[in-house]
Amino acid sequence: MSDRRPSFESKQEAEAFCRERERREPKSSWLPFEADGRWTAVRTNLPRHEEPLGTATTAKPKPPEADDPRTQQQRDTYWGGAG
């Protein structure tokens, strides 16, 4: 490829070009960007673009259980619900 950058009308065209280049050249990485109102693509030394496989979620730690505010006698008393 020459030193001249490819030029595209839309971001979608530039992205498609980048993905195709990465498919043809497995060790390369390409990124689209806008310059002077047109889209272009450049080869980079950044890690390759990979489509996400799913959504990443992180579990929040469970808060510790609060102390029981009842007295020991209240905790030991059985309230059978008779009534």
PyMOL commands that set and color helices and strands:
alter all, ss='L'
color gray80, all
select helices_A, chain A and resi 11-24+72-76
alter helices_A, ss='H'
color red, helices_A
select strands_A, chain A and resi 7-8+29-35+38-44
alter strands_A, ss='S'
color yellow, strands_A
deselect
rebuild
show_as cartoon
